[in-house]
Amino acid sequence: MKRALWITCGPRGNAGDALLYEVTRSLFDGLVDLDFRHVSDTSYLRRGDRRTDNVIIGPGGLFVQTNSSRHLHAKLAKQWDAFESKKFFLWSTGILQQPSEEELPAVRRVTSRSRQIVVRATKEAELLRAIGPVTDPVWAPCASLFTDRLLDVPKTVRDVVVLNLDAFLFTAENAADHPLRRFVDHANAQGLEVRSMVNASGDFNPWLLDLVPPIDIDAAPFKAALDAQLPAKDFHRTFNEALAAHPSYGARYTSCRFAFGKRLHGWLPFLAFDQPAAFVGMQARRGMPRDYFGDDTFLCAVPRRNPMSGAQLDATADAMVAKLDTFIRDEDMLSARIAERREELWAQLHGQARALADALT
């Protein structure tokens, strides 16, 4: 079995990255002898390491204009004499904007040495080609779409709608009569309970959680981190402790019927359980429902800017109510469609994982 040093986000700072780490490790189990390094580690090459010429980077948003990318490029630079001769492979890397002028040379020196570049959105392929010249990126589904299989998580269904939303939507000024109260009331009238999923900072504040409390599986582990009295500087330490103690990253995405997510991993892994879910996040991700399912059924194109006007919040609530009604009306058909498409994508992903393993030296 070929060996590779793999640089990844790991289970820190973001529950979505924690899930990605687990499903990726499971996907490549038996295909590659993997030696993981977390992007926040002090250094990536250590005294006593077994030698390998292969370096895999990914998955997740750790390559361009993120806090993780700053770690990555600084630490590669620190040991570049040892990395320069290695073969790089990018796996599901999450590039959603152009590199800044400052980071462009660091990005290019990796992409120019990359033998394979695998992306999880066609938008990412466009942005990578613009860095150029690079190995032509190929699209593969994100492994989190198969959380059920890769982590052996059983599907359970409850009458719950899960929301992963931006904290900036909720303020002291708009909390009392927030338009999304209409969405909650509408869901309740259909016999549905509404709960929040918090994957990282920026996903919650006291006004949001007052309206939409956390999902059951997070309530105890995340209680200290989501305490409104906790100083902001202590959040990341407390949240990382909660992630380390969490009973199951994968099981967070089941025990519901529908979901709306502003993060990739506040949306896509719900589909792993054939549960209709709508993406409500950043513009650069809005092509992903079409990438995976051929149309915008699983997109809810709401306004998203900070701050949000009352009219924009009204439009958000209206769009989410309409999408929820569609999901309820067509639930069985949509679940069957998701299941059928996932069978196709599962075969594709396995083939692409084997191809990456075969390409290693």
C-alpha positions in Angstrom: 0.0 0.0 0.0 1.4 3.4 -1.0 2.0 6.0 1.7 1.2 9.7 1.9 1.5 12.5 4.3 -1.9 14.1 4.5 -2.5 17.7 5.7 -6.1 18.3 6.8 -8.1 20.6 9.0 -8.8 17.9 11.5 -11.4 17.9 14.3 -10.8 21.5 15.6 -12.7 24.8 15.3 -15.5 23.6 13.0 -17.8 20.6 13.4 -18.0 20.3 9.6 -14.2 19.9 9.4 -14.4 17.3 12.1 -16.9 15.4 10.1 -14.8 15.8 6.9 -11.8 14.4 8.7 -13.7 11.3 9.7 -15.3 10.5 6.4 -12.1 11.1 4.5 -10.2 8.8 6.7 -12.8 6.1 6.3 -13.0 6.5 2.5 -9.3 6.0 2.1 -8.9 3.2 4.7 -7.3 0.3 2.9 -6.4 2.4 -0.1 -3.6 4.5 1.2 -1.3 4.3 4.2 -2.1 7.7 5.6 0.0 9.8 8.0 -2.3 12.8 9.0 -1.1 16.2 9.9 -3.5 18.8 11.1 -3.2 22.2 9.5 -2.7 23.9 13.0 0.2 21.6 13.9 3.4 23.4 14.7 5.2 21.7 11.8 4.2 19.1 9.2 7.5 17.2 8.9 8.9 15.7 12.1 12.1 14.0 13.2 11.6 10.3 12.8 8.9 10.4 10.1 8.9 7.5 7.6 9.8 8.9 4.3 7.2 9.6 1.6 7.2 11.6 -1.6 3.4 12.1 -1.6 1.7 15.0 0.1 -2.1 15.3 0.0 -3.8 18.5 1.0 -7.5 18.7 1.8 -10.4 18.4 2.2 -12.1 21.6 3.3 -11.4 25.3 3.0 -7.7 25.3 3.9 -6.1 26.5 0.7 -7.1 30.1 -0.1 -8.1 33.1 2.1 -9.0 31.3 5.3 -7.4 31.1 8.7 -6.4 27.5 7.9 -4.8 28.6 4.6 -2.6 31.1 6.5 -1.4 28.2 8.7 -0.9 25.9 5.7 1.2 28.2 3.6 3.3 29.6 6.5 4.2 26.1 7.7 4.9 24.8 4.2 7.2 27.8 3.7 9.0 27.1 6.9 10.0 23.6 5.7 9.9 24.2 2.0 13.4 22.8 1.4 12.0 19.4 2.3 8.7 19.9 0.6 9.9 21.3 -2.7 10.8 17.9 -4.3 7.5 16.2 -3.2 4.5 15.4 -5.3 1.4 17.3 -4.2 -2.2 16.1 -4.6 -5.2 18.4 -3.8 -8.3 16.5 -2.6 -11.7 18.3 -2.2 -9.9 21.4 -1.3 -12.7 24.1 -1.1 -11.3 27.0 -3.0 -14.0 29.6 -3.2 -12.3 32.8 -4.0 -9.2 34.1 -5.9 -6.0 34.0 -3.9 -4.9 37.4 -2.6 -1.9 39.0 -4.2 0.1 38.2 -1.0 -0.7 34.5 -1.0 -0.7 33.9 -4.8 3.0 32.8 -5.0 2.5 30.3 -2.1 -0.6 28.9 -3.8 1.0 28.6 -7.2 4.0 26.8 -5.9 1.7 24.0 -4.6 -0.7 23.9 -7.6 2.2 23.9 -10.1 3.5 20.7 -8.3 0.1 19.0 -8.0 -0.3 15.8 -10.0 -4.1 15.6 -9.3 -6.5 18.3 -8.2 -10.0 17.1 -7.1 -12.6 19.7 -6.3 -16.2 19.4 -4.9 -17.7 22.3 -6.9 -17.4 23.4 -10.5 -16.9 26.9 -9.2 -13.7 25.8 -7.5 -12.4 24.3 -10.7 -12.9 27.7 -12.4 -11.0 29.5 -9.7 -8.2 27.0 -9.8 -7.8 27.3 -13.6 -7.5 31.1 -13.1 -4.5 30.6 -10.9 -2.9 28.6 -13.8 -1.2 26.9 -15.3 -2.4 23.9 -13.2 -3.3 20.3 -13.7 -6.9 20.3 -14.9 -9.2 20.0 -11.9 -11.7 17.2 -11.8 -15.0 17.2 -9.9 -15.8 14.6 -7.3 -18.7 14.6 -4.7 -17.7 15.5 -1.2 -17.3 12.4 1.0 -19.7 13.9 3.5 -22.6 13.1 1.1 -22.0 9.5 2.3 -21.7 10.1 6.0 -24.3 7.3 6.5 -22.1 4.6 4.9 -18.6 5.9 5.8 -19.4 6.3 9.5 -22.1 3.6 9.7 -24.7 6.0 11.1 -28.2 4.7 11.0 -31.0 6.9 9.7 -33.6 8.0 12.1 -36.5 10.4 11.3 -38.2 12.9 13.6 -40.5 15.8 12.8 -37.7 18.4 13.0 -36.4 21.1 10.7 -32.7 21.9 11.3 -31.4 25.4 10.6 -27.8 26.4 10.2 -27.9 30.2 9.9 -25.7 33.3 10.2 -25.6 35.0 13.6 -25.7 38.4 11.9 -29.3 37.8 10.9 -30.3 38.2 14.5 -29.8 41.4 16.6 -31.2 42.9 19.8 -33.1 45.4 17.6 -34.9 42.8 15.4 -35.2 39.8 17.7 -38.7 40.6 19.1 -40.4 40.6 15.7 -37.9 38.8 13.5 -39.4 37.7 10.2 -38.0 34.2 10.7 -40.4 33.8 13.5 -43.0 33.4 10.7 -40.9 30.5 9.3 -40.8 28.9 12.8 -44.6 29.4 13.3 -45.3 28.0 9.8 -43.2 24.9 10.5 -44.8 24.4 13.9 -48.2 24.6 12.2 -47.1 21.7 10.0 -46.3 19.6 13.0 -42.5 20.3 12.8 -40.1 21.5 15.5 -37.3 23.8 14.5 -33.8 23.5 15.8 -30.4 25.0 15.2 -27.1 23.4 14.1 -24.0 25.3 15.3 -20.9 24.2 13.4 -18.5 27.1 14.2 -18.3 30.7 15.4 -20.7 32.9 13.4 -23.5 30.3 13.6 -25.2 31.5 16.8 -25.9 34.3 19.2 -28.4 34.6 22.1 -31.2 35.9 19.9 -30.9 33.1 17.4 -30.7 30.4 20.0 -33.6 31.9 21.9 -35.8 31.5 18.8 -34.2 28.2 17.6 -32.5 26.1 20.3 -29.7 23.6 19.4 -30.3 20.1 18.1 -30.6 17.5 20.9 -27.3 15.8 20.2 -25.4 19.1 20.7 -27.3 20.4 23.7 -25.1 18.9 26.4 -21.6 18.9 24.6 -22.0 22.4 23.4 -23.7 23.9 26.4 -20.6 25.7 27.8 -19.4 26.9 24.4 -22.8 28.4 23.5 -23.2 30.2 26.9 -24.0 33.8 26.1 -21.9 34.8 29.2 -18.7 33.1 27.8 -16.1 35.7 26.7 -15.5 35.6 22.9 -11.8 34.8 23.4 -12.7 31.6 25.3 -15.2 30.3 22.7 -12.7 28.4 20.5 -11.0 26.6 23.4 -14.4 25.6 24.8 -15.8 24.6 21.4 -12.7 22.5 20.7 -13.1 20.7 24.0 -16.8 20.1 23.1 -15.8 18.7 19.7 -13.3 16.3 21.3 -16.0 15.0 23.6 -18.8 14.9 21.0 -20.6 11.5 20.8 -20.9 11.4 17.0 -20.2 14.0 14.3 -22.2 12.0 11.8 -25.3 11.4 13.9 -25.8 15.2 14.1 -27.3 15.0 10.6 -30.1 12.5 11.2 -33.2 12.5 13.5 -34.9 15.2 11.4 -36.9 15.5 8.1 -35.6 18.7 6.5 -32.7 21.2 6.8 -31.6 24.6 5.7 -27.9 25.4 5.9 -25.6 28.3 5.2 -22.4 26.3 5.5 -21.6 23.4 3.2 -21.7 21.1 6.3 -24.9 22.7 7.5 -26.5 21.4 4.3 -24.9 18.6 2.3 -24.5 15.8 4.9 -28.3 15.9 5.6 -28.6 14.6 2.1 -26.5 11.6 3.2 -29.7 10.4 4.9 -31.9 11.2 1.9 -33.5 14.1 3.8 -34.4 17.1 1.6 -32.1 20.0 2.5 -31.7 23.5 1.1 -28.5 25.6 0.8 -29.0 29.2 2.0 -25.4 30.4 2.1 -22.7 32.2 0.2 -22.9 33.0 -3.4 -19.8 31.0 -4.4 -21.5 27.8 -3.1 -24.9 28.3 -4.8 -23.9 26.2 -7.9 -23.3 23.1 -5.7 -26.9 21.9 -5.7 -26.9 21.9 -9.5 -23.4 20.2 -9.5 -24.7 17.3 -7.4 -28.4 17.0 -8.5 -28.6 18.8 -11.9 -30.9 21.7 -10.8 -31.7 24.1 -8.0 -34.3 22.0 -6.1 -31.9 21.9 -3.1 -31.1 25.6 -3.3 -33.0 28.4 -1.5 -31.6 31.6 -3.0 -32.1 34.1 -0.2 -30.5 37.5 0.4 -27.2 37.2 2.3 -25.3 40.3 3.4 -24.3 41.9 6.6 -26.3 43.8 7.8 -29.7 42.6 6.5 -32.5 45.0 6.0 -36.1 44.3 7.2 -37.1 43.8 3.6 -34.3 41.3 3.0 -35.2 39.4 6.2 -38.8 39.2 5.0 -37.7 37.9 1.6 -35.6 35.3 3.4 -38.5 34.1 5.5 -40.8 34.0 2.5 -38.3 31.9 0.4 -37.7 29.5 3.3 -41.5 29.0 3.9 -42.0 28.3 0.2 -39.1 25.9 0.0 -40.3 24.1 3.1 -43.8 23.7 1.6 -42.2 22.2 -1.5 -40.2 19.8 0.6 -43.3 18.7 2.5 -45.4 18.3 -0.6 -42.8 16.3 -2.5 -40.9 14.6 0.4 -41.2 11.0 -0.8 -40.3 11.8 -4.4 -37.3 14.0 -3.3 -36.0 11.4 -0.9 -36.2 8.7 -3.6 -34.4 11.1 -6.0 -31.6 11.8 -3.6 -31.1 8.1 -2.9 -30.9 7.2 -6.6 -28.4 10.0 -7.3 -26.3 9.1 -4.3 -25.9 5.5 -5.6 -24.4 7.0 -8.8 -22.2 9.4 -7.0 -21.0 6.7 -4.5 -19.7 4.6 -7.4 -18.0 7.7 -8.9 -16.4 8.7 -5.6 -15.0 5.2 -4.9 -13.5 5.2 -8.4 -11.9 8.6 -7.9 -10.5 7.7 -4.5 -8.9 4.6 -6.1 -7.5 6.8 -8.9 -5.9 9.1 -6.4 -4.3 6.1 -4.6 -3.0 4.7 -7.9 -1.5 8.1 -8.8 0.7 8.2 -5.7 4.3 7.2 -6.2 
